[in-house]
């Protein structure tokens, strides 16, 4: 009974944190917008544009990545599973300091029904229930990684950092208060009852 009382309270903390910190993901890059845009575009172009999922415990499923381009201003990345869009990431490139720097603003939108099908039974299944603000938070370490690579002048790599490494690096830069909010949400995730697709709880 205790976890049923604690769970909603922790959920409230998590969603409050999300409403404040998870509206989008932002990263300042100390390069001009044209250089920053080109580097991110190259990094996306180096990612396999189609293939088959290989998540542990799941059924392999064809996926495809499509990118819409608005040169120097915006990239929209579409992730499709069996032709159905599961997620979309909007990347805006905003000029800063009279064009000397660039602010990358990322917003992720997901289709939970598509993700549930694609990730069913896999070790990533929980992601299909994550609200968009949580996905936005997960973008921050990736953007930080890209910014560092762009500023160093190298070719950015989207595959060079594991999800666990990215999360650890992101969390190490949080303030004490924000780290507590993330910990509270994780505690809620660990203690809430599982709900199947028919709405039954365990």
C-alpha positions, -999 to +999 in steps of 0.1 A: +000+000+000+029+024+008+042+024-027+008+033-041+008+064-018+044+074-025+043+068-062+019+096-071+038+121-049+070+113-066+053+114-100+043+150-091+079+159-084+090+143-116+064+161-138+071+194-121+108+190-129+098+181-165+076+211-169+105+233-159+135+216-174+122+193-201+103+216-224+133+213-248+170+206-248+194+235-254+232+236-260+254+266-269+281+259-294+310+283-298+309+282-336+288+301-361+254+287-373+267+276-407+295+256-392+274+241-365+245+232-389+269+216-413+286+196-386+253+182-372+240+175-407+272+155-414+268+136-381+233+127-390+243+117-425+269+093-411+242+074-391+228+044-410+195+056-426+178+023-424+182-012-409+167-035-384+163-030-347+184-052-324+171-044-289+176-072-265+145-094-260+125-079-288+115-089-323+137-073-350+118-046-368+128-025-399+135+011-391+143+042-412+156+076-405+145+106-426+159+141-423+142+173-435+166+202-441+162+239-439+199+249-445+215+268-417+183+270-397+166+237-389+168+199-391+139+176-385+148+140-378+120+114-383+124+079-368+101+053-385+094+017-376+079-004-404+069+029-421+052+044-390+068+074-373+077+067-337+095+099-329+105+132-344+133+155-332+132+192-343+167+209-342+167+247-345+200+266-349+197+300-334+224+327-339+240+340-307+266+368-301+262+384-335+266+351-353+297+340-334+279+312-315+250+290-321+223+278-297+209+244-307+173+239-295+160+204-297+124+192-291+114+156-293+079+144-301+069+107-298+040+085-308+037+062-279+016+036-297+043+031-324+070+030-298+052+004-277+049-019-307+086-013-318+100-018-283+076-044-269+095-070-248+129-053-252+152-038-226+141-004-239+103-010-235+100+017-208+110+043-232+077+039-250+059+053-220+083+082-213+067+116-217+083+139-243+100+160-216+119+129-205+131+124-240+141+160-242+162+156-211+179+126-226+189+147-256+210+171-234+241+149-230+241+141-267+240+178-276+268+185-251+289+157-268+282+171-302+291+207-291+324+195-278+333+177-310+322+207-331+342+232-311+373+209-313+370+210-351+366+173-355+339+153-373+311+148-348+300+112-341+266+104-328+275+068-320+306+075-299+288+077-266+267+050-250+234+059-235+248+050-200+278+072-205+257+101-218+233+098-189+262+097-164+279+127-179+246+147-180+238+139-144+273+149-132+266+184-144+233+188-126+228+210-095+220+192-063+184+201-065+180+189-100+198+156-092+173+151-064+144+156-088+158+131-112+164+106-084+128+111-072+115+103-106+137+072-109+124+060-075+088+065-087+096+045-119+111+017-097+082+015-073+051+021-094+030-009-103+034-023-139+004-016-161-002-038-192-017-025-224-052-036-212-049-013-182-045-040-156-019-034-128+004-059-112 
